[in-house]
Amino acid sequence: MTEASPITSIKGIGPKSSEHFAKAGIRTVGDLVRYYPRGYDRFEEPVKAGTLSVFDDGRLVAVEGAIERALSVRYVKSFRITAGKILTDGGYLDVTWFNMPFLRNQVHPGTRYIFRGRIRAKGSRIFLQQPRIYDLYDYTQLQKTMQPVYPLVRGLTENALRKALREAFFGQDHIDLSQDPLPAWMRRKYTLPERKETVRGIHFPEGEEALSRARRRLVFEEFFYFILMLKRLRGERESREDGAVISSCPQTLKVLDALDFDLTGAQKRVWDEISHGLASKKVMARLVQGDVGSGKTIVAFLALIQCAASGMQGALMVPTEVLARQHYESFLKLLGQAGLLIGTVLLTGSMKAAERREAYARILSGEASVVIGTHALIQEKVQYKNLALVITDEQHRFGVHQRETLEEKGIHPHTIVMSATPIPRTLAVILYGDLDISVIDEMPANRLPIKNAVVDQSWRPKAYQFVAKQVQEGHQAYVICPMVEESEEVEAENVMDYTESFRDALRQYLPNVRVEYLHGKMKGSEKQSVMERFASHAIDVLVSTTVVEVGVNVPNATVMMVENAERFGLAQLHQLRGRVGRGKDQSYCIFISSMQSDEIKQRLNILASSNDGFEIARKDLALRGPGELFGLRQSGEIGFAMADPYADAAVLKDAEEAVQTILRDDPSLEMPEYEGIAQELAQAGKREQNHSTI
């Protein structure tokens, strides 16, 4: 069995079950091997109930004991709640389960079990929520292992994944991983285990040290191939001087004169760098990095206008349809203010067939000088007349090859990529190795700093009153929840149920308050409708998942309230906070945490003490340290599956050094010892092309 073998080559996986694997992007044995765990379950020693308190809220614990008497089952709305008391050596502990009434017949009073779940605190009372139940011997055996936890899709279970992986590694027709693409000198120099040991170690770790070694190798590889692709791209660009000459023009001055604000010094500096780059014969490839709200979009619009004025086409690709439509409408408004006529089209995946055909025709004919859209811009049917400028916004949500595909629609177009993810310059130079870097490090002068508060659930009534007061004053608010629907296993505020309870709570103060929800599972047209009504103030409070994280601009929104804030990464929370503070009025961000541990408080207080994304990133790294394994990764937004550019900064630098060595020795990767790297690079490109991150 090889990595190219179909997933059905594994014993026990037939056509039906292969469909579930395909939903997770697992179509071959190689895909399965690369489907790495998102974490590991470590089974700790049981604790005594008497040692637990409200300060353990959210803590995962195991308790040994027996149910005192038969479990009870009661109904609350649509839930069936099973409850009882565990008698342990340290006293009693209440326990509850959602929608598991069958436990009443399975858990026998007087029999000792291990109950493993999370401690929840309500006032001074604590209880164990939704614990799994283990036989004493079975739990003792589990304490000797580390169980991988995989990201799942509907129909694909942990057991199915683990069984398939065991068969792939240890079955009669097991996969052959003896060929290692990394040369021996590289493994020796950077202390990397062989590939066979690495992949087995990540799925079946024999201990913390083995896991650490395996993860380090995978992180190194991820950085290595990423940097290698970027360095080769840069080399190709620097060898050419055949870029379109997009000269400065009076149209951009008209736009600047028509603005009702002045650009900051940083915006002017970055625009000057971009304008000069566009006018050069050398193909420009530039990263524009700036914190949320620093004003990157206006700089992108100016570049598109300069391109159109030179008789060529520019394209702006963004990660969501909501953001694409907002940019499209903002761009048209900007043109209207300046009295300019520039052919502009919007292109998204949810457009009707007739609308798409019309857009395609306008793009091909050149009637459309500016094209704004989602990844629909890179579809095969889209053909440009003379694409000379490509801009990708929130670029970390697009893979390198998605960027390349858009660039290939033109003839060596200039490239601008924009990112609001705060990355220290030393790391940015490596991560964006194919790009020159411009930083907008100044906020608009009329922006008041956001006032922040980190509170526990007891403050929720006061938070509701505060939101009601802001709405009464004519403002709007966001409320962010981590889930779409109620989960039986995780107690987190969910969007759909929360909206109802929140609406009821606010109507005590404002009988006519308008509260609606938004989440990623809604149809594109539904999401667009909700956002349009929120932007036009037909909605007062929007309860949403993180779908609003990217680019939604509602200057009248002055409150961002995040429920279960501990469930989000700091970078993501900072992005969410950036949705407010965009108008002239004072804005506020309230982080509500359902867990009371000192560690969580310390992490969230980083946000409370600063609105500077770069400062937050620095403090977050110092707090977490470089050795964290599979914790709450803050940099998942940057696009790596396992690597963390902050915590793994030392490995990142090793990977860059290795790339520099190879490109110095054999830039074409033609030497026999680099054959494996060339093959892996090609395969990585194909995988990225097949995997949409939108």
C-alpha positions in Angstrom: 0.0 0.0 0.0 1.4 3.4 -1.0 0.4 7.0 -0.1 -1.3 7.2 -3.5 -3.6 4.2 -2.8 -7.3 5.1 -2.5 -8.7 5.1 1.1 -10.8 2.0 0.2 -7.5 0.1 0.1 -7.6 0.0 3.9 -9.4 -3.0 5.3 -12.8 -2.1 6.6 -13.4 1.0 4.5 -15.9 0.5 1.7 -17.6 2.8 -0.8 -20.1 4.0 1.8 -17.7 4.8 4.6 -15.2 6.3 2.2 -17.7 9.1 1.6 -17.5 10.1 5.2 -13.7 10.2 5.0 -13.9 12.3 1.7 -15.9 14.9 3.6 -12.8 15.5 5.7 -10.6 15.6 2.6 -9.3 12.1 3.1 -9.4 10.3 -0.3 -6.1 8.5 -0.3 -3.9 6.7 2.3 -1.5 9.6 2.1 -4.4 12.0 3.0 -5.1 9.7 6.0 -1.5 9.7 7.2 -1.4 13.5 7.0 -4.7 13.9 8.9 -3.0 14.9 12.1 -4.6 15.1 15.6 -5.7 18.5 16.8 -4.7 17.4 20.3 -4.2 14.6 22.8 -6.3 13.3 25.6 -4.2 12.6 28.7 -5.9 10.6 31.5 -4.8 12.1 34.8 -5.0 10.6 38.3 -8.6 10.8 39.8 -9.1 13.6 42.3 -11.1 13.8 45.5 -14.4 15.7 45.4 -13.5 17.5 48.6 -10.5 19.2 46.9 -12.7 20.9 44.2 -14.1 24.4 44.4 -15.8 27.0 42.2 -12.2 28.1 41.1 -12.0 24.7 39.2 -14.8 25.9 36.9 -14.0 24.4 33.4 -11.4 22.1 34.7 -11.4 18.5 33.2 -11.2 16.0 36.1 -11.6 12.4 36.9 -13.4 11.4 40.1 -13.6 7.8 41.5 -16.9 7.0 43.2 -20.3 5.4 43.2 -23.7 6.8 42.4 -25.5 7.1 45.8 -29.0 6.1 44.4 -30.6 5.5 41.0 -30.2 8.5 38.6 -33.2 10.8 38.0 -34.4 12.0 34.7 -36.3 15.3 34.2 -37.3 17.4 31.2 -36.4 21.0 30.6 -37.6 22.4 27.3 -36.2 20.0 24.7 -33.6 18.5 27.0 -33.7 15.4 29.1 -31.4 16.0 32.0 -30.1 12.9 33.9 -28.8 13.8 37.4 -27.4 12.2 40.6 -24.8 12.4 43.3 -21.4 10.7 43.3 -20.3 9.5 46.7 -16.4 9.6 46.8 -13.8 9.3 49.4 -13.8 13.1 49.7 -17.5 13.7 49.9 -20.4 14.2 47.5 -20.4 15.7 44.0 -23.5 16.4 41.9 -23.4 15.1 38.3 -25.6 15.9 35.2 -25.9 14.6 31.7 -27.9 16.0 28.7 -30.1 13.8 26.6 -28.7 10.5 28.0 -31.6 9.0 29.9 -30.4 5.4 29.2 -27.7 5.9 31.8 -30.4 5.4 34.5 -30.4 1.7 33.6 -26.7 1.4 32.9 -25.1 3.1 36.0 -25.8 0.9 39.1 -25.9 2.5 42.5 -23.1 1.2 44.8 -20.7 0.2 41.9 -17.5 2.2 41.7 -16.6 3.9 38.4 -14.4 6.7 37.2 -16.4 9.7 36.1 -14.5 12.1 33.8 -15.9 15.5 32.8 -15.7 19.2 33.4 -16.4 21.0 36.7 -19.0 23.7 36.3 -19.8 26.3 38.9 -23.1 28.1 39.4 -22.8 30.5 42.3 -21.3 28.6 45.2 -22.4 25.2 43.8 -20.2 23.0 41.7 -21.2 19.9 39.7 -19.6 17.5 37.2 -21.1 18.0 33.7 -21.5 15.3 31.0 -18.8 13.0 32.3 -17.8 9.8 30.5 -17.9 6.7 32.7 -15.1 4.2 32.8 -14.5 0.8 34.5 -11.7 1.2 37.1 -9.4 -1.3 35.3 -10.0 0.3 31.9 -9.2 3.8 33.2 -6.0 2.5 34.7 -4.9 1.2 31.3 -5.8 4.5 29.6 -3.6 6.4 32.1 -0.6 4.8 30.4 -1.6 6.2 27.0 -2.1 9.5 25.1 -5.2 9.3 23.0 -5.1 11.4 19.8 -8.1 13.7 19.2 -9.0 14.4 15.6 -11.0 17.1 13.9 -14.3 15.4 12.9 -17.0 15.9 10.3 -20.5 14.5 10.3 -20.4 10.7 9.8 -16.7 10.3 10.7 -15.9 9.2 14.2 -12.8 9.0 16.3 -13.1 5.3 16.4 -13.3 5.0 12.6 -10.2 7.2 12.2 -8.2 5.3 14.8 -9.1 2.0 13.3 -8.2 3.1 9.8 -4.9 4.4 11.0 -4.0 1.2 12.9 -4.8 -0.8 9.8 -2.7 1.6 7.7 0.3 1.4 10.0 0.1 -2.1 11.4 -2.2 -4.1 9.1 -1.0 -6.9 6.8 -0.8 -4.6 3.8 0.6 -1.6 5.7 1.9 1.6 4.2 5.6 1.8 3.3 7.2 5.0 4.7 10.8 3.9 4.4 11.6 6.6 1.8 12.4 9.9 3.5 12.2 13.0 1.3 14.5 15.0 3.6 18.1 14.2 3.0 20.2 12.6 5.8 22.4 15.7 6.3 19.3 17.8 7.0 17.9 15.3 9.5 21.3 15.2 11.3 21.8 18.9 11.4 18.4 19.8 12.7 17.8 16.8 14.9 14.8 15.5 13.0 13.5 11.9 13.3 13.0 9.8 10.2 9.7 10.1 8.5 8.4 6.7 9.5 9.1 7.4 13.1 7.6 10.8 12.8 4.2 9.9 11.3 3.8 6.9 13.6 4.8 9.0 16.6 2.2 11.7 15.9 -0.6 9.2 15.6 0.5 6.7 18.2 2.8 8.6 20.6 4.6 6.5 23.2 5.2 9.5 25.5 5.7 13.2 25.6 9.3 13.1 24.4 8.4 11.0 21.3 5.4 13.3 20.6 7.6 16.4 20.9 10.2 14.9 18.4 7.5 13.9 15.9 5.8 17.3 16.1 9.1 19.2 15.7 9.8 17.3 12.4 6.3 18.0 11.1 6.5 21.7 12.0 9.9 21.9 10.3 8.5 20.3 7.2 5.5 22.6 7.1 7.7 25.7 7.4 10.3 24.2 5.0 8.0 23.5 2.0 6.1 26.8 2.6 9.3 28.9 2.6 10.8 26.9 -0.3 7.8 27.7 -2.5 7.9 31.3 -1.6 11.7 31.7 -2.2 11.3 30.1 -5.6 8.5 32.4 -6.5 10.6 35.4 -5.4 13.5 34.1 -7.5 11.3 33.8 -10.6 9.9 37.3 -10.1 13.3 39.0 -9.5 14.7 37.5 -12.7 12.0 39.3 -14.7 11.6 42.9 -15.6 8.4 42.6 -17.7 5.8 43.9 -15.4 3.1 46.3 -16.6 4.0 50.0 -16.1 1.1 51.5 -14.1 2.0 55.1 -13.8 0.8 57.5 -11.2 -2.3 59.4 -12.3 -4.5 62.4 -11.4 -7.5 60.1 -10.6 -6.0 59.0 -7.3 -5.5 62.7 -6.3 -9.2 63.3 -7.0 -10.1 60.4 -4.7 -7.8 61.7 -1.9 -9.3 65.2 -2.2 -12.9 63.8 -2.0 -12.3 61.8 1.2 -13.8 63.2 4.4 -10.6 62.3 6.3 -6.9 62.6 5.8 -4.6 59.6 5.3 -2.3 58.9 8.3 1.4 59.3 7.8 1.7 55.5 7.7 -0.9 55.2 5.0 0.7 57.9 2.9 4.1 56.2 3.2 2.7 52.8 2.2 0.7 54.3 -0.7 3.9 56.0 -1.9 5.8 52.7 -1.9 3.0 50.9 -3.8 2.5 53.7 -6.3 6.2 53.7 -7.2 6.2 49.9 -7.3 3.4 49.9 -9.8 5.1 52.4 -12.1 8.3 50.2 -12.2 9.0 47.7 -15.0 10.0 45.2 -12.3 7.1 43.0 -11.1 6.0 44.2 -7.6 5.1 41.7 -5.0 4.3 43.4 -1.7 2.8 42.6 1.7 0.7 45.3 3.3 0.6 44.5 7.0 -1.6 46.6 9.4 -3.6 46.1 12.5 -7.4 45.9 12.3 -8.8 49.3 11.5 -5.5 50.8 10.4 -6.9 51.6 6.9 -5.4 49.0 4.5 -8.5 49.0 2.2 -8.3 52.6 1.0 -4.7 51.9 -0.1 -5.8 48.9 -2.1 -8.6 51.0 -3.7 -6.1 53.6 -4.7 -3.9 50.9 -6.4 -6.9 49.6 -8.3 -7.8 53.1 -9.5 -4.2 53.8 -10.7 -4.3 50.5 -12.5 -7.6 51.2 -14.3 -6.4 54.7 -15.2 -3.5 53.1 -17.1 -6.0 51.1 -19.2 -5.4 47.8 -17.4 -7.4 45.5 -15.1 -7.0 45.0 -11.3 -8.6 42.2 -9.2 -9.3 42.2 -5.4 -9.9 38.7 -3.9 -11.3 38.4 -0.4 -12.2 35.4 1.7 -16.0 35.8 2.2 -19.0 36.9 0.1 -20.1 39.4 2.7 -16.8 41.2 2.6 -16.6 41.0 -1.2 -20.0 42.8 -1.5 -19.0 45.3 1.1 -15.8 46.2 -0.7 -17.6 46.4 -4.0 -20.2 48.8 -2.7 -17.5 50.9 -0.8 -15.5 51.1 -4.0 -18.4 52.3 -6.1 -19.2 54.9 -3.4 -15.6 56.1 -3.4 -15.8 56.5 -7.2 -19.0 58.4 -7.0 -17.6 60.9 -4.4 -14.6 61.6 -6.7 -16.8 61.8 -9.8 -14.9 58.9 -11.5 -16.4 56.3 -14.0 -14.5 53.0 -13.8 -16.1 49.7 -15.0 -16.4 47.5 -11.9 -17.9 44.1 -11.4 -18.6 41.8 -8.4 -18.0 38.1 -8.8 -19.0 35.5 -6.1 -19.9 31.9 -6.0 -23.6 32.4 -5.0 -24.4 34.7 -8.0 -27.0 33.4 -10.4 -25.8 31.9 -13.7 -27.0 34.8 -15.8 -25.2 37.3 -13.5 -22.0 35.3 -13.7 -22.1 35.1 -17.5 -22.6 38.9 -17.7 -19.6 39.4 -15.3 -17.4 37.0 -17.3 -18.2 38.9 -20.6 -17.4 42.2 -19.1 -14.1 40.9 -17.6 -13.1 39.3 -20.9 -13.9 42.4 -23.0 -12.0 44.7 -20.6 -15.2 46.7 -20.0 -14.6 45.8 -16.3 -11.3 47.4 -15.3 -11.8 46.4 -11.6 -13.0 43.0 -10.5 -13.9 42.4 -6.8 -14.8 38.9 -5.5 -14.1 35.7 -3.6 -12.2 32.7 -4.8 -14.7 32.7 -7.7 -12.1 35.1 -9.4 -9.7 32.1 -10.0 -12.3 29.7 -11.5 -11.3 28.4 -14.9 -14.2 30.2 -16.7 -12.9 33.6 -15.7 -10.7 35.1 -18.4 -9.2 38.5 -18.1 -8.3 40.9 -21.0 -5.2 42.4 -19.4 -4.9 41.7 -15.7 -2.0 43.7 -14.4 -2.7 44.0 -10.6 -3.7 41.3 -8.1 -4.7 42.1 -4.5 -5.6 39.5 -1.9 -7.2 40.7 1.3 -6.8 38.7 4.6 -4.3 36.7 2.5 -3.6 34.1 5.2 -7.0 32.6 4.3 -5.7 31.8 0.8 -3.0 29.3 0.1 0.1 30.1 -1.9 -1.2 28.3 -4.9 -4.6 30.1 -4.8 -2.6 33.3 -5.0 -0.6 31.9 -7.8 -3.7 30.8 -9.7 -5.1 34.3 -9.7 -1.7 35.8 -10.8 -1.6 33.3 -13.7 -4.8 34.9 -15.0 -2.6 37.8 -16.1 0.9 38.2 -17.6 3.2 38.7 -14.7 0.9 41.1 -12.8 1.9 43.2 -9.8 0.8 41.6 -6.5 -0.3 43.1 -3.2 -1.4 40.9 -0.3 -2.9 42.4 2.8 -3.0 40.9 6.3 -4.3 42.1 9.7 -2.6 39.2 11.6 0.0 40.8 13.8 3.4 39.2 13.1 6.7 40.5 14.3 8.8 41.8 11.4 11.5 39.2 11.9 9.0 36.4 11.4 7.1 38.2 8.6 10.3 38.4 6.6 10.5 34.6 6.6 6.8 33.8 6.3 6.3 36.2 3.4 9.7 35.5 1.8 8.5 36.2 -1.7 7.2 39.7 -0.8 8.5 43.1 0.1 6.9 44.3 3.3 5.0 47.6 4.0 3.6 48.2 7.5 0.7 50.6 8.4 1.6 51.1 12.0 -0.6 54.1 12.8 -4.3 54.3 13.5 -6.6 57.0 12.1 -6.5 60.1 14.3 -10.3 60.2 14.8 -10.4 56.7 16.4 -10.9 56.5 20.1 -9.2 53.6 21.8 -11.6 50.8 22.6 -12.4 50.3 26.3 -12.1 46.6 27.3 -13.5 44.5 30.2 -12.9 40.9 31.1 -15.6 39.5 33.4 -17.1 36.3 34.5 -20.7 35.1 34.0 -22.0 36.8 37.2 -21.5 40.1 35.3 -23.8 39.1 32.4 -26.9 41.0 33.7 -24.8 44.2 33.9 -23.4 43.6 30.5 -27.0 43.2 29.1 -28.0 46.5 30.8 -25.0 48.2 29.2 -25.8 46.8 25.7 -29.4 48.0 26.2 -28.2 51.5 27.2 -26.0 51.7 24.1 -28.9 50.6 21.8 -31.1 53.2 23.5 -28.6 55.9 22.6 -28.9 54.9 19.0 -25.9 52.6 18.7 -25.6 48.9 17.7 -23.9 45.8 19.2 -22.3 42.5 18.2 -22.6 39.4 20.5 -20.2 36.6 19.5 -20.9 32.9 20.4 -18.6 30.0 19.7 -21.3 27.6 18.4 -24.2 27.5 16.0 -26.4 24.9 17.7 -26.6 23.4 21.2 -24.1 20.6 21.8 -24.8 17.9 24.3 -21.1 17.6 25.3 -20.0 21.2 25.4 -21.6 24.0 27.4 -21.1 27.0 25.3 -23.4 29.9 24.5 -24.8 28.9 21.1 -26.1 31.4 18.5 -29.6 30.2 17.8 -30.8 29.6 21.3 -28.8 32.4 22.8 -30.5 34.9 20.4 -33.9 34.1 21.8 -32.8 34.4 25.5 -30.8 37.5 24.8 -33.8 39.1 23.0 -36.0 38.3 25.9 -33.5 39.8 28.4 -33.1 43.0 26.5 -36.8 43.5 26.0 -37.1 44.1 29.8 -35.4 47.4 29.0 -36.3 48.0 25.3 -39.6 46.3 24.3 -38.9 46.9 20.6 -35.3 45.9 20.4 -34.3 44.1 17.2 -32.0 41.1 17.7 -31.1 38.7 15.0 -28.5 36.0 14.4 -25.8 35.2 11.8 -23.7 32.1 11.3 -21.6 30.4 8.7 -24.1 27.6 7.9 -26.7 30.1 6.6 -27.0 30.5 2.8 -25.0 33.3 1.2 -28.1 35.3 0.4 -29.3 35.0 4.0 -26.0 36.1 5.4 -25.9 39.0 3.0 -29.5 40.0 3.9 -28.7 40.0 7.6 -25.5 42.0 7.2 -27.2 44.6 4.9 -30.0 45.1 7.5 -27.4 45.4 10.3 -25.4 47.9 8.3 -28.5 50.0 7.6 -29.5 49.8 11.3 -32.6 47.7 10.7 -31.0 45.4 13.3 -29.9 46.7 16.7 -28.0 43.6 18.0 -26.4 40.9 15.9 -25.7 37.6 17.6 -23.1 35.8 15.5 -20.4 33.3 15.2 -16.9 34.4 14.0 -18.3 34.8 10.5 -18.2 38.6 11.3 -14.5 38.4 12.1 -13.3 39.5 8.6 -13.8 43.0 7.4 -17.5 43.8 8.2 -17.6 47.6 8.6 -20.5 49.1 10.7 -19.3 52.4 12.2 -22.4 52.7 14.3 -21.6 49.5 16.2 -20.1 50.5 19.6 -20.2 47.2 21.6 -18.6 43.8 21.0 -19.6 41.3 23.6 -17.9 37.9 23.4 -19.4 34.9 25.2 -17.2 32.0 26.3 -14.2 34.2 25.4 -11.8 31.5 26.7 -12.7 29.3 23.7 -11.1 31.7 21.2 -7.5 32.4 20.5 -6.2 35.9 21.3 -5.5 36.8 17.7 -9.1 35.9 16.8 -10.5 37.9 19.7 -8.4 40.8 18.6 -9.8 40.5 15.1 -13.3 40.4 16.4 -12.7 43.4 18.6 -11.7 45.2 15.4 -15.4 45.2 14.2 -16.1 48.1 16.7 -14.3 51.4 17.2 -14.8 52.3 13.5 -16.8 55.4 14.1 -16.5 58.7 16.0 -18.1 57.3 19.2 -16.5 55.6 22.1 -16.6 51.8 21.7 -16.4 48.9 24.2 -15.5 45.2 24.2 -16.7 42.9 26.9 -15.1 39.4 27.2 -17.3 37.1 29.2 -15.5 33.9 30.4 -17.3 30.9 31.8 -14.1 29.6 33.3 -12.4 31.1 36.4 -8.9 29.7 36.2 -6.0 32.1 36.8 -4.4 31.0 33.5 -7.4 32.0 31.5 -7.8 35.3 33.3 -4.1 36.1 32.7 -4.5 35.3 29.0 -7.6 37.4 28.5 -6.2 40.3 30.5 -3.6 40.7 27.8 -6.5 41.9 25.6 -7.9 44.0 28.3 -4.6 45.9 28.7 -3.9 46.6 25.1 -5.5 47.4 21.7 -2.2 46.9 19.8 -2.2 43.6 17.9 1.6 43.4 17.7 1.9 44.0 21.5 -0.7 41.3 22.1 1.2 38.9 19.9 4.4 39.6 21.8 2.8 39.1 25.3 0.9 36.0 24.2 4.2 34.4 23.1 5.9 35.3 26.4 2.9 33.9 28.3 2.7 30.6 26.4 6.3 30.0 25.8 7.8 28.2 22.8 7.3 24.7 24.2 3.5 24.4 24.2 2.1 21.3 22.5 -1.3 21.5 20.9 -2.8 24.1 23.2 -5.1 26.9 22.3 -3.1 27.8 19.2 -3.4 31.5 18.5 -2.0 31.5 14.9 -4.3 29.0 13.2 -5.5 32.0 11.2 -2.1 32.1 9.5 -2.9 28.9 7.6 -0.6 26.2 9.0 -2.0 22.9 10.1 0.4 22.3 13.0 3.1 25.0 13.0 2.8 28.1 15.1 5.1 30.9 13.8 5.2 32.5 17.3 5.8 29.4 19.5 7.8 27.6 16.9 9.9 30.6 15.9 13.2 28.7 16.4 12.1 25.9 14.1 11.0 28.5 11.6 14.5 30.0 11.5 16.0 26.5 11.1 13.7 25.7 8.2 14.6 29.0 6.5 18.3 28.2 6.9 17.8 24.8 5.3 16.0 26.3 2.4 18.8 28.9 1.9 21.3 26.0 1.8 19.4 24.0 -0.8 18.7 27.0 -3.0 22.4 27.9 -2.9 23.5 24.3 -3.8 20.7 23.3 -6.2 18.0 25.8 -6.9 16.4 23.6 -9.5 16.3 20.6 -7.2 17.9 18.3 -9.8 20.4 16.5 -7.5 19.4 13.0 -6.6 19.4 13.7 -2.8 16.7 16.4 -3.4 14.5 14.3 -5.6 12.2 13.6 -2.7 11.9 17.3 -1.8 11.0 18.1 -5.4 8.3 15.4 -5.4 6.9 16.5 -2.0 6.8 20.1 -3.3 4.8 19.1 -6.3 2.4 17.0 -4.2 2.0 19.9 -1.7 1.0 22.2 -4.5 -1.6 19.7 -5.8 -3.0 19.2 -2.3 -3.3 23.0 -1.8 -5.0 23.4 -5.2 -7.5 20.7 -4.3 -8.3 22.2 -0.9 -10.2 25.4 -0.7 -9.9 27.4 2.5 -12.9 29.5 1.8 
